[in-house]
Amino acid sequence: MSALERNGINPLTQADFYKTGHIFQYPEGTELVYSNFTPRSARLAPVIPELYDGKVVWFGLQGFIKSFLIDLWNRNFFGQPKEQVVSRYRRRLDTALGPGAVPVDHIERLWDLGYLPLEIRALPEGSRVDIGVPALTVINTDPDFYWLTNYIETVLSNELWKPTTTATIAFEYRKLLTAYARLTGAPEDFVSWQGHDFSARGMSGMADAMQAGAGHLLSFTGTDTISAIDYLEDWYNADAERELIGGSVPATEHSVMCMGGFEDELETFRRLITEVYPSGIVSIVSDTWDFFRVITDYASRLKEEIENRRPDALGNAKVVFRPDSGDPVDILTGEAIEVADLEAATLLPILNSRAGGRAYARRAGEFFELFAEGDAGVRAQAVAAAPSLKGAVECLWEVFGGSLSAKGYRMLNPRVGLIYGDSITLLRAQAILSRLAAKGFASSNVVLGIGSYTYQYLTRDSFGWAMKATWGVVRGEARELFKDPVTDSGTKRSARGLLRVEKEQGRYRLFDRQSPQQAAGGELLPVFRNGNLLVDASLAEIRERLMASWVPDSISSSDLIEA
């Protein structure tokens, strides 16, 4: 047997070592263990307070059930010879914990049973679940396998916290972009393409990339994570031939641009937009050497070729300039901050915000560099109107012009666009959109690449996800279980007993200490029982549910601009 065959993904070992002994630690006569999976806190969540409403987007359970609880268990446990799966498990525990440290009789009985004796009840995927409310509950259906409920805690948490956290943050981007589209009169249908997933190369492996990328695609259609589309087709009944799951455009990278040579960079651009891609959308990395030279000098010299490119079958003929170095706020909107006057009270916060760097202001079209003078004084010195002070959007407007939205904000000529490919956060996105709006530009002038500074910075604690037991039965006696450490701030305090979740005025509310009859009702519905999937949702259903859960008018765009 090869090493891969010996040590491939074994569903039994997707757990912490300490879980293996719990079967012998529960009180004698234990029959049932009931647990829940809950987002406990948003204290560490990278969200915008003006936008965030205390909810998480619930996503990833169906993929976990199909791929792990059904496919992997059936293929690599129940579908394998009993002696083989038991001996693999015994070998792993004997070599790590000591010979015979963990008997394997219960594993043999599980194989004999032929299915996972568990029931999972859950809220529908795509629901936005309030902090402190469980998204699912788990209980064993056979008293002989009480140990199994929390044995799967490790892998359940491991597989679920990331897709639902990513889906939540993606939706926060969606809300932000929608708010500014409404404020500036930009087309709202463009929002689906305005957040683009570039995260795959920085994720913690292939599974992480596809699952997190799938969470992104609940709120957007722009992605470069190909495997996320595969994931949604495999586990969420999506069909790329019948619906738009996700998409992208042809794009260059630095190796392509460098290969053409520094002296011939202009000709590299010309070749790409006239010969390689004479029609449609093409995204070109533009900061290999001098980004602002590209969007001023090169853009002017290529203006005729750009404007004469042929539309593709969808009517698109756009050259997208892509920077991905430097400060994205400054690169897109300009280093100079718009001010009404040059008083110290106005200029000092700008100077202080630069943390020792150079600071600039703009008043009535004139540019000024700011200098500290004394304890609270600021001197403004006039400087030339450099492209870096104006920002990329304004530079392209000066070359190509455009039109005005219904609300009077400037929208670039549709033959050109901008995408910032890296280092975007929600706060930076807010700053970009706010500063563009202050300059009179619509939000649709930029696409934001969401990746290294967003999805790769999330942890299980971003929303405090945890699985905890709250109820059990020992020798026929029901017991309420709870956790309330005196050393904790309250975050780890658990509910008690059986749980029920109800939806009241658009919010989910938790009721604990319920009777079995009460717990059988409410919004937590059976989705898995005894090895079988009970609810098989589609991507389209989940997207629809998510979008229906939020009213864009519930946030104030003016508040966002002021913030």
C-alpha positions in Angstrom: 0.0 0.0 0.0 1.4 3.4 -1.0 1.9 6.2 1.6 -0.9 8.1 0.0 -3.2 5.2 0.4 -2.1 4.7 4.0 -2.3 8.3 5.0 -4.9 9.9 2.8 -7.9 11.8 4.2 -9.3 9.5 6.9 -12.6 10.9 8.3 -11.8 9.3 11.7 -8.6 11.3 12.2 -10.0 14.7 11.3 -10.3 15.4 15.0 -8.1 16.5 17.9 -6.3 13.8 19.8 -8.1 14.7 23.0 -11.4 13.9 21.3 -10.5 10.2 21.0 -10.7 9.6 24.7 -14.0 11.4 25.4 -16.1 8.3 24.9 -14.6 7.0 28.2 -14.9 10.3 30.0 -18.6 10.9 29.8 -20.6 9.6 32.8 -21.5 6.0 32.6 -24.9 5.7 31.1 -24.6 8.7 28.8 -27.2 8.3 25.9 -27.5 11.7 24.1 -25.2 14.7 23.6 -26.6 17.8 22.0 -24.4 20.7 20.7 -24.7 23.9 18.8 -22.4 26.0 16.5 -22.7 29.7 17.2 -21.1 33.0 16.2 -20.5 34.4 19.7 -18.9 37.9 19.1 -18.0 40.4 16.4 -15.5 42.2 18.6 -12.6 41.2 16.4 -14.5 41.4 13.1 -12.9 43.7 10.4 -16.2 45.5 9.7 -17.3 49.1 9.3 -19.4 50.1 12.3 -21.7 52.3 10.1 -22.5 49.3 8.0 -22.4 46.3 10.3 -25.7 45.2 11.8 -24.6 42.4 14.1 -25.2 39.5 11.6 -23.2 36.8 9.9 -24.0 35.2 6.5 -24.6 31.5 7.1 -22.9 29.4 4.4 -20.9 26.2 3.9 -22.9 23.5 5.7 -24.3 21.8 2.6 -20.8 21.6 1.1 -19.5 20.1 4.4 -22.4 17.6 4.6 -22.1 16.4 1.1 -18.3 16.3 0.8 -17.3 15.2 4.3 -20.2 13.6 6.2 -21.5 11.7 3.2 -18.9 11.4 0.4 -15.7 11.0 2.5 -17.3 8.9 5.3 -18.9 6.6 2.8 -15.9 6.3 0.6 -13.0 6.1 3.2 -14.8 4.5 6.1 -18.0 2.6 5.5 -17.0 1.7 2.0 -13.6 0.2 3.1 -13.0 -3.2 4.7 -13.7 -3.1 8.4 -10.3 -4.5 9.4 -8.6 -1.9 7.3 -10.3 1.2 8.7 -10.1 -0.1 12.3 -6.4 -1.0 12.0 -5.6 2.4 10.5 -7.3 4.1 13.4 -5.6 1.9 16.0 -2.2 2.5 14.4 -2.5 6.2 14.5 -3.6 6.3 18.1 -1.1 3.6 19.3 1.9 5.4 17.8 0.8 8.8 19.2 -0.8 8.0 22.5 0.7 4.7 23.4 -0.3 1.1 22.6 -3.8 0.3 23.6 -4.4 3.8 25.0 -7.7 4.1 23.2 -9.7 0.9 22.6 -11.4 0.7 19.2 -14.6 -1.3 19.9 -16.7 1.7 19.3 -15.2 2.3 15.9 -16.0 -1.3 15.0 -19.6 -0.8 16.1 -19.9 2.4 14.0 -18.7 0.5 10.9 -21.2 -2.2 11.7 -24.0 0.4 11.9 -23.2 1.5 8.4 -24.0 5.2 8.7 -23.4 8.3 10.9 -26.0 8.3 13.6 -26.4 12.1 13.8 -29.1 14.7 13.2 -28.2 18.2 12.2 -30.7 21.0 12.3 -29.8 24.3 10.8 -30.9 27.7 9.6 -31.2 28.0 5.8 -28.0 28.9 4.1 -27.9 32.5 2.9 -29.6 33.6 6.1 -28.0 36.4 8.0 -27.8 35.1 11.5 -27.6 37.4 14.6 -24.5 37.2 16.8 -25.2 34.8 19.7 -27.7 32.8 17.8 -26.8 29.2 16.8 -26.7 28.4 13.1 -27.0 24.7 13.7 -27.5 22.0 16.3 -26.2 18.4 16.4 -27.4 15.4 18.3 -26.7 11.7 18.1 -29.7 9.5 17.0 -28.4 6.3 18.5 -27.6 6.2 22.3 -24.6 3.9 21.6 -22.9 6.8 19.8 -23.2 9.7 22.2 -19.5 10.3 21.8 -19.9 11.1 18.1 -21.7 14.5 18.5 -18.7 16.4 19.7 -16.2 14.1 18.1 -17.0 15.9 14.8 -16.5 19.4 16.5 -13.0 19.8 15.2 -13.7 19.2 11.5 -17.1 20.9 11.6 -15.6 24.1 13.0 -12.5 23.7 10.7 -14.7 23.4 7.6 -17.5 25.9 8.4 -16.0 29.0 10.1 -14.1 30.2 7.0 -16.8 30.0 4.2 -19.4 31.7 6.4 -16.9 34.3 7.6 -15.8 35.0 4.1 -19.4 35.2 2.9 -20.1 37.7 5.7 -17.2 40.0 4.8 -18.1 39.8 1.1 -21.6 40.9 1.9 -20.2 43.9 3.9 -18.4 44.9 0.8 -21.6 44.4 -1.2 -23.5 46.7 1.2 -20.7 49.4 1.0 -20.5 49.4 -2.8 -24.3 49.4 -3.1 -24.6 52.4 -0.7 -22.1 54.4 -2.8 -23.7 53.4 -6.1 -27.0 54.8 -4.8 -25.3 57.9 -3.5 -23.5 58.7 -6.7 -26.1 57.4 -9.2 -23.8 54.7 -10.5 -25.4 51.6 -12.1 -26.3 49.1 -9.3 -26.0 46.1 -11.6 -22.3 46.9 -11.8 -21.9 46.2 -8.1 -21.9 42.5 -8.7 -18.6 42.9 -10.6 -17.1 45.6 -8.5 -15.7 43.3 -5.8 -13.3 40.8 -7.5 -11.8 37.9 -5.6 -8.0 37.6 -6.0 -7.4 35.7 -2.8 -6.6 32.1 -4.0 -2.8 32.2 -3.9 -2.6 33.4 -0.4 -5.1 31.0 1.2 -4.2 28.1 3.4 -4.5 25.4 0.7 -6.8 24.4 -2.1 -9.8 23.6 0.0 -9.6 26.9 1.8 -9.3 28.8 -1.5 -12.4 27.2 -3.1 -14.6 27.3 0.0 -13.7 31.0 0.8 -14.0 31.8 -2.9 -17.5 30.3 -2.9 -18.5 32.5 0.0 -17.4 35.5 -2.0 -19.6 34.4 -4.9 -22.8 34.7 -2.8 -22.4 38.5 -3.1 -20.4 39.0 -6.3 -19.8 37.4 -9.7 -16.2 38.7 -10.2 -13.6 36.1 -9.3 -10.2 34.7 -10.4 -10.6 31.7 -8.1 -11.6 29.1 -10.7 -12.0 26.3 -8.1 -14.7 28.3 -6.3 -17.0 27.8 -9.3 -16.2 24.1 -9.3 -17.1 23.9 -5.6 -20.5 25.5 -6.2 -21.2 23.2 -9.1 -20.1 20.1 -7.1 -22.0 20.8 -3.9 -24.6 23.6 -4.4 -26.5 22.5 -7.6 -25.0 25.4 -9.6 -24.6 25.0 -13.4 -22.3 27.4 -15.2 -24.0 26.7 -18.5 -27.4 27.8 -17.2 -26.5 30.6 -14.8 -23.7 33.1 -14.1 -21.8 31.7 -11.1 -18.6 33.7 -11.5 -16.5 35.2 -14.2 -13.4 37.2 -15.1 -11.6 38.9 -18.0 -8.3 38.4 -19.8 -5.5 40.0 -17.7 -1.8 40.4 -17.8 0.8 40.0 -15.0 4.2 41.5 -14.4 6.1 38.7 -16.1 4.2 39.6 -19.3 4.8 43.3 -19.0 8.5 42.9 -18.0 9.2 40.5 -20.9 8.3 43.3 -23.4 11.1 45.4 -21.9 11.2 48.8 -20.2 12.0 50.7 -23.4 9.2 49.1 -25.3 6.5 49.3 -22.6 4.3 51.6 -24.7 4.5 49.1 -27.6 3.6 46.3 -25.2 0.4 48.1 -24.3 -0.3 48.9 -27.9 0.2 45.3 -29.0 -2.1 44.0 -26.2 -5.0 46.4 -27.0 -4.8 46.2 -30.8 -3.5 42.8 -31.7 -4.0 40.3 -28.8 -7.3 41.8 -27.6 -8.7 44.1 -30.2 -12.1 43.8 -28.7 -13.8 43.1 -25.3 -12.3 43.8 -21.9 -8.7 43.4 -21.1 -7.0 44.2 -17.8 -3.4 45.3 -18.0 -0.9 45.5 -15.0 0.3 49.1 -15.3 2.6 49.7 -12.3 5.6 47.6 -13.5 7.6 50.8 -13.6 5.8 54.2 -13.7 2.1 53.9 -13.2 1.3 57.5 -13.5 3.3 57.8 -16.8 1.1 54.9 -18.1 -2.2 56.6 -17.3 -1.2 60.0 -18.5 1.5 59.8 -21.3 0.8 56.3 -22.6 -3.0 56.7 -22.2 -2.9 59.9 -24.3 -0.8 58.4 -27.0 -3.0 55.3 -27.1 -6.3 57.2 -26.8 -7.4 56.7 -30.5 -6.6 53.0 -30.4 -8.4 52.5 -27.2 -11.5 54.3 -28.3 -11.6 52.5 -31.6 -11.5 48.9 -30.2 -14.4 46.7 -31.3 -17.1 45.7 -28.8 -17.4 42.0 -28.1 -20.6 40.0 -28.3 -21.6 41.5 -25.0 -20.9 45.0 -26.1 -17.8 45.5 -24.1 -14.6 47.3 -25.3 -12.8 48.4 -22.3 -9.1 48.7 -21.4 -8.7 48.4 -17.6 -5.6 49.8 -16.0 -4.4 47.8 -13.0 -2.1 49.1 -10.2 -1.4 46.9 -7.3 1.4 48.7 -5.5 1.4 51.7 -3.2 -1.4 53.0 -1.1 -4.7 52.1 -2.9 -6.5 55.1 -1.5 -3.8 57.6 -2.7 -3.2 55.8 -6.0 -6.9 55.9 -7.0 -8.1 59.1 -5.5 -4.9 61.2 -5.2 -2.6 62.1 -2.4 -4.1 65.6 -2.0 -7.1 65.8 0.3 -9.9 68.2 -0.7 -10.3 71.1 1.8 -12.5 74.2 1.9 -9.8 76.4 3.4 -6.1 76.3 4.5 -6.7 76.9 8.2 -4.5 74.9 10.6 -7.6 73.3 12.2 -8.4 71.8 8.9 -4.9 70.8 7.8 -3.5 69.5 11.0 -5.5 66.2 11.0 -4.3 65.6 7.4 -0.7 66.1 8.4 -1.0 64.0 11.5 -2.6 61.1 9.5 0.5 60.7 7.4 2.6 59.4 10.3 5.8 61.2 9.2 5.0 61.0 5.4 4.4 63.9 3.1 0.9 65.4 3.2 -0.9 67.4 0.5 -4.1 69.4 0.3 -6.2 70.7 -2.5 -8.3 73.8 -2.5 -10.2 75.2 -5.5 -8.1 73.2 -7.9 -4.7 74.3 -6.4 -2.3 71.9 -4.7 -0.3 72.5 -1.5 2.3 70.5 0.5 1.8 70.7 4.2 4.5 71.3 6.8 4.4 71.3 10.6 5.2 74.6 12.2 5.4 74.6 16.0 3.2 72.6 18.2 -0.1 73.0 16.3 0.8 75.2 13.4 0.6 74.0 9.7 2.1 75.8 6.7 0.8 75.2 3.2 3.1 75.6 0.3 1.8 75.7 -3.3 3.1 72.8 -5.5 2.6 71.7 -9.1 -0.4 69.6 -10.0 1.4 66.2 -10.3 -0.6 63.1 -11.4 0.0 61.4 -8.0 -1.8 64.3 -6.3 -4.8 64.0 -8.6 -5.1 60.2 -8.5 -5.7 57.7 -11.2 -9.5 58.3 -11.7 -9.0 62.0 -12.3 -6.0 61.4 -14.6 -8.0 59.1 -16.8 -10.9 61.6 -16.8 -8.6 64.3 -18.1 -7.5 62.1 -21.0 -10.8 60.3 -21.9 -13.6 62.3 -20.3 -16.9 60.6 -19.7 -20.5 61.4 -18.7 -22.5 62.4 -15.7 -24.7 60.0 -13.7 -28.3 60.9 -12.9 -27.1 62.4 -9.7 -24.4 64.5 -11.3 -21.3 62.5 -10.5 -18.6 61.9 -13.2 -18.4 58.4 -14.8 -15.4 57.6 -16.9 -15.6 56.9 -20.6 -16.7 53.3 -20.8 -13.7 52.4 -23.0 -11.4 52.7 -19.9 -11.5 51.5 -16.3 -9.5 50.9 -13.2 -9.0 47.9 -10.9 -6.9 48.0 -7.9 -5.5 44.5 -7.5 -4.4 44.1 -3.9 -4.3 45.5 -0.3 -8.0 46.4 -0.2 -9.8 46.4 3.2 -13.3 47.5 4.0 -11.9 50.6 5.6 -9.7 51.4 2.6 -12.6 50.7 0.2 -14.7 53.1 2.2 -12.0 55.7 2.0 -11.6 55.3 -1.7 -15.4 55.6 -2.4 -15.8 58.5 0.0 -12.9 60.5 -1.4 -14.0 59.9 -5.0 -17.5 61.1 -4.1 -16.1 64.2 -2.5 -14.3 64.9 -5.8 -17.5 64.4 -7.7 -16.8 60.9 -9.1 -19.2 58.0 -9.2 -18.3 54.8 -7.3 -18.4 52.8 -10.5 -15.1 54.2 -11.7 -13.2 51.6 -9.8 -13.2 47.8 -9.3 -11.7 46.6 -6.1 -9.6 43.4 -5.9 -10.4 41.7 -2.7 -7.8 39.2 -1.5 -4.6 39.4 0.6 -5.7 42.1 3.1 -9.2 40.7 3.5 -10.0 37.0 3.2 -6.5 36.0 4.3 -6.8 38.1 7.5 -9.8 36.3 8.8 -9.8 33.8 11.7 -12.3 31.7 13.6 -12.4 34.4 16.2 -13.4 37.1 13.7 -16.9 36.2 14.7 -16.2 34.0 17.6 -17.5 30.7 16.1 -17.6 27.8 18.6 -19.4 24.5 19.0 -20.6 23.8 22.6 -22.7 21.1 24.2 -25.8 22.4 26.1 -27.9 19.3 26.8 -27.5 15.6 27.3 -29.2 12.5 28.7 -27.6 10.2 31.3 -29.5 7.0 32.3 -32.7 8.5 31.0 -32.2 11.8 32.9 -32.0 15.0 30.9 -29.2 17.4 32.0 -28.8 21.0 31.0 -25.2 21.8 30.3 -23.7 25.3 30.3 -20.4 27.2 30.5 -19.9 30.5 32.3 -16.2 31.0 33.2 -15.5 33.6 35.9 -12.3 34.4 34.1 -14.1 35.4 30.9 -15.7 38.6 29.8 -18.9 36.9 29.0 -18.1 35.9 25.4 -17.8 32.2 26.3 -21.0 32.0 28.4 -23.1 29.4 26.7 -26.8 28.8 26.4 -28.5 26.1 28.4 -30.4 23.0 27.5 -32.3 22.4 24.2 -32.5 25.3 21.9 -35.1 26.9 19.6 -34.6 29.8 17.2 -37.4 32.0 16.0 -37.4 34.8 13.5 -39.0 38.0 14.8 -39.1 41.3 12.8 -36.2 40.3 10.6 -33.9 39.1 13.4 -33.2 35.6 14.7 -33.8 35.1 18.4 -32.5 32.3 20.6 -34.7 30.6 23.2 -32.8 28.1 25.5 -34.0 25.7 28.2 -36.6 24.3 25.8 -38.6 21.1 26.0 -38.0 18.5 23.3 -41.3 19.5 21.8 -40.4 23.2 21.7 -36.9 22.5 20.3 -38.5 20.5 17.4 -40.1 23.8 16.2 -38.7 27.1 15.1 -36.3 28.0 12.3 -33.7 25.3 12.9 -34.8 22.6 10.4 -33.4 19.1 9.9 -30.8 19.0 7.1 -29.0 15.7 7.8 -30.0 12.5 9.6 -28.4 9.1 9.7 -26.1 9.6 6.7 -28.7 11.3 4.5 -29.0 14.9 3.2 -32.5 16.2 3.9 -32.3 19.6 2.3 -30.5 20.2 -1.1 -30.4 23.9 -1.7 -29.1 25.6 -4.9 -26.7 28.6 -5.2 -29.5 30.6 -6.8 -31.8 30.0 -3.8 -29.0 31.0 -1.4 -28.1 34.1 -3.3 -31.8 35.1 -3.5 -32.2 34.6 0.3 -29.1 36.6 1.1 -30.0 39.6 -1.1 -33.6 39.6 0.2 -32.3 39.8 3.8 -31.0 43.4 3.6 -32.7 46.7 2.5 -30.1 49.1 1.0 -32.0 52.1 2.3 -31.3 51.0 5.8 -28.0 52.7 5.8 -27.2 56.4 5.2 -24.8 57.1 2.4 -24.2 60.5 3.8 -23.1 59.1 7.1 -20.6 56.9 5.3 -19.1 59.9 3.5 -18.8 61.8 6.7 -17.2 58.7 8.3 
